[in-house]
Structure formats: C-alpha cells, structure tokens
C-alpha cells in the first residue's frame, strides 16, 4: 500500500529536526513530505502537498496550530491532525477536540509516544481507505449491472412476469 503523507509543522527547528530524524517513517507506514516553521507556511505547503496527516505545534507565529487545523479541515477534509504542545491547558485540548484533532500530545515528545500515535493513526487511515475502496467498488459494480438489470426488468414487464402498477 501507499505510504501516508505527513506534513510536520513547528516553529522550533530542533523539534522539527528531532522528529524528522528519529521517526522510522516508512516502517510506520508514512513518508515525511514537507516541513514548515509556521502556520502560514504550512498552509501554503499543504495546498501543494495534500498531506494525509499534519503534525503541528499549537503555538506558532503568524497562524497557530489550532487555526491551521481549522482551515485545513475545510480544505482537506480527509486529512488528520495531531497537535503537540508545551501547554497543559484544558482550553487548548478542548478546542482541539472540537476540531476533530486525532491526538493532542504534550511536549516533550518521545519517539516512542509519537510512534504509538502514528500506529493508531495508520490503523484509522487504513480502515477509512478500505471503506472508500469498497464503496467505490460497489458503485462501479452497480453502474456495470444497471443496463443488465434494466433489460431484465423490461423483458419481464413485457412478458407479463411483472404486473404493471
């Protein structure tokens, strides 16, 4: 299967570098497609890269992580968001929950903790992908069968097997 595409957003370069280097992206089923140092840059990148997952800090210059998630959830509705923050404040977590953020992680982030979140997220994305594929397969089979069903119906109607209403 294809790897899920990740956009990493944090205004602290050492955090971005640490996360990008310490994670076994491919082993977890992901590929890191881009990094941004603020929300505005992330917004521009997301429109070009169409990430499946956005990992973002909550507090950043120009556009914070919550606002970024709010905007992107409208533009990329299939994307999932993971917010990390140094702020253990209920108000931030509450806002994140209201925006269907997949996970809210407190800094400092360990590779083990983030790996666990990504494994859980991959399972969710795999399930959603399978459901979309199954729905598409059913739709195609229905469309392929429709002419045959129409012909069969019309034939039975003409032969009197189906009484007219």
N, C-alpha and C positions, 0 to 999 in steps of 0.2 A: 504494500500500500504506500501511497504517497506520504511524505512527511508533512506534518502540520507546520505552518509558517508562523514564526514568532517575531514580534517587534518589541525590543527592550527599551524602556524609557526611564531615565533617571538623570537628574542634574549633577550628580556626583560621579565623576569619571571613574574613580576607584571602585565604586559599586558596580557600574556597568562592566568594567573590565573583569572584576572578580566573578560576576555572574556569567559573563560570556565565556570565560576560560574554564571555570570549574565544572560546568554542567556537561554531561555526556548527552548532548542534544540528540544526536542520531539514535543512540541507544534508548532514549526515552520516546522516540518517535516524532521528534521535532527538528526543525532547522531554523537557526537564527538568521533572519533575512535582513534585519536592519537594527540600528541603534540611534536613539535621539537623546539630546541633552535637555530638552524642554518639551512642553506640551504642544506648542505651536509647530515646532519641527516635526514632532511625532505625527501630528495631524496631516501634514503635507506628505510625509513618508507613507503613512497608512493608506492614503488615497492611491498611491502608486503601487505599493507592495501588496495590498489586500491581505493583511495577516489574519490567520485563524485565531491567534492569541496575541493579546497585548499585555505585557508585564510592565507595570508603571508605578513609579513613586507617586505618592499623593501630593506632596508639596514641592512645587517647581515654579520657576519664573514663567511669566507670560500666560501660561494656561496650566492649571493644576490637574492632577490625575483624575479627580472626580469629574471635572468639566470635560476633559478629554474623553473619558468613558461615555459620558452623556452624549457628546456629539457623535462619536464613532458608533455608538449603539444604533443611532438613527441611520448612519451612512453605511455601516457594515453590520447588519443585524445578525449575521451568523457568527460574528467574532465573539470570543470570550475574553474576559478581563480578569487579571489578577493584580491587586493593588498591594504594594508594600509601603510601610510607613514607620517612622520612628515615633509616631504619636499614638499612644494607647488611649484614645479618647472615643467614648461611645458615639458621639455625634458623627465622627468620620465613618465609623463602621456602619452606623445606621444609614447614612447616605449611600454608602457602597451597596448595602443590601437592597435598597430601593432601586438601584440601577442594575440589579441582577449581576453584580460582580461575582465571579466564581469563587474567589478566595481573597481574604484580607489577611496579610502576613505582617507581623511586626518585625522591624529591624532590631538587631542584626539578623540577617537571613543566612541560614546554613544551607550548604549544597544538599544535604540530606533532606531537610524540610522542603526545599523547593522541588527536589526530585519527587518527593511524595505527592506534592500538589500537582506536578506535571503528569505523573502516572494516573492520578484520579481524573485529571482533565482529559487526558488521552482516551480513557475509557468512555467518558461522556461524549467526546467528539466522535469516537468510533461508532457509538450507538446512534448518534444523530446522522452520521454519514450513511450507515447501513439502512436506517429508516428512509432517508431521502432516495437511496438507490432502489429500495424495494417499492416505494411509491412510484418512482419513475418507470420501473419495470411493469408494474401493474397498469399504469396509464398507457404505456406503449402496447401492451397485450390487449387492452380494452380497445384501443383505436384500431389495431390489426383485426380484431374479431368483429368489430361493428358491422362491416359490409356483409360478412357471412351471416351474422345474426339477423340483419335486415332482410336479406334474401330468404332465409329460412322462415322468418315471420311472414313475409309477403306470400311465399309459396303456401304455407299452411292456411293463411287467411283466404287465399283464392280457392284452395281445395275444400274449404269449409271446416277444417280441423279446429279453427279458432272462430267462434261465433262473433259476428260484428256486434258492437255495443249499441 
